[in-house]
């Protein structure tokens, strides 16, 4: 799934993530990659239980 962003600015990326019934995630890994001459990458892993606490 692609989401447009710019590494140059702070951005909130919002949306819904659907997982199959019965699937029990442990963590979510987000990788943002910029392509082109100044390619770069940012990566972060989130604990699923912390994301779903409300």
C-alpha positions as YAML, in Angstrom:
chain: A
units: angstrom
residues:
- id: 1
  name: UNK
  ca: [0.00, 0.00, 0.00]
- id: 2
  name: UNK
  ca: [1.48, 3.37, -0.93]
- id: 3
  name: UNK
  ca: [0.94, 6.65, 0.89]
- id: 4
  name: UNK
  ca: [2.44, 9.88, -0.43]
- id: 5
  name: UNK
  ca: [4.61, 11.74, 2.04]
- id: 6
  name: UNK
  ca: [7.61, 14.04, 2.20]
- id: 7
  name: UNK
  ca: [10.56, 13.40, 4.50]
- id: 8
  name: UNK
  ca: [11.09, 17.14, 4.61]
- id: 9
  name: UNK
  ca: [7.95, 17.90, 6.63]
- id: 10
  name: UNK
  ca: [6.18, 16.38, 9.62]
- id: 11
  name: UNK
  ca: [3.05, 14.59, 8.53]
- id: 12
  name: UNK
  ca: [0.30, 12.54, 10.14]
- id: 13
  name: UNK
  ca: [-0.67, 9.53, 8.09]
- id: 14
  name: UNK
  ca: [-4.12, 8.25, 8.97]
- id: 15
  name: UNK
  ca: [-6.15, 5.30, 7.83]
- id: 16
  name: UNK
  ca: [-7.58, 1.96, 8.78]
- id: 17
  name: UNK
  ca: [-5.72, -1.32, 8.91]
- id: 18
  name: UNK
  ca: [-7.80, -4.45, 8.48]
- id: 19
  name: UNK
  ca: [-6.55, -7.88, 9.42]
- id: 20
  name: UNK
  ca: [-8.25, -11.21, 8.71]
- id: 21
  name: UNK
  ca: [-10.63, -12.63, 11.31]
- id: 22
  name: UNK
  ca: [-8.75, -14.70, 13.86]
- id: 23
  name: UNK
  ca: [-5.41, -13.04, 13.06]
- id: 24
  name: UNK
  ca: [-3.63, -11.88, 16.22]
- id: 25
  name: UNK
  ca: [-0.87, -9.37, 15.40]
- id: 26
  name: UNK
  ca: [2.07, -8.89, 17.76]
- id: 27
  name: UNK
  ca: [3.61, -5.80, 16.20]
- id: 28
  name: UNK
  ca: [3.28, -3.41, 13.27]
- id: 29
  name: UNK
  ca: [6.34, -2.41, 11.25]
- id: 30
  name: UNK
  ca: [6.15, 0.80, 9.21]
- id: 31
  name: UNK
  ca: [8.76, 1.46, 6.53]
- id: 32
  name: UNK
  ca: [8.80, 4.76, 4.64]
- id: 33
  name: UNK
  ca: [11.02, 4.85, 1.54]
- id: 34
  name: UNK
  ca: [11.80, 7.82, -0.65]
- id: 35
  name: UNK
  ca: [12.98, 7.07, -4.16]
- id: 36
  name: UNK
  ca: [15.11, 9.13, -6.50]
- id: 37
  name: UNK
  ca: [18.47, 10.89, -6.27]
- id: 38
  name: UNK
  ca: [18.12, 11.58, -2.55]
- id: 39
  name: UNK
  ca: [16.63, 8.24, -1.60]
- id: 40
  name: UNK
  ca: [16.27, 7.53, 2.10]
- id: 41
  name: UNK
  ca: [14.36, 5.27, 4.43]
- id: 42
  name: UNK
  ca: [12.79, 5.50, 7.88]
- id: 43
  name: UNK
  ca: [11.58, 2.49, 9.81]
- id: 44
  name: UNK
  ca: [9.73, 1.99, 13.07]
- id: 45
  name: UNK
  ca: [8.13, -0.98, 14.82]
- id: 46
  name: UNK
  ca: [5.13, -0.56, 17.13]
- id: 47
  name: UNK
  ca: [3.89, -3.01, 19.75]
- id: 48
  name: UNK
  ca: [0.34, -3.98, 18.70]
- id: 49
  name: UNK
  ca: [-1.04, -3.98, 22.26]
- id: 50
  name: UNK
  ca: [0.15, -0.39, 22.79]
- id: 51
  name: UNK
  ca: [-1.52, 0.70, 19.53]
- id: 52
  name: UNK
  ca: [-4.88, -0.76, 20.46]
- id: 53
  name: UNK
  ca: [-5.05, 0.59, 24.04]
- id: 54
  name: UNK
  ca: [-7.95, 3.04, 24.44]
...
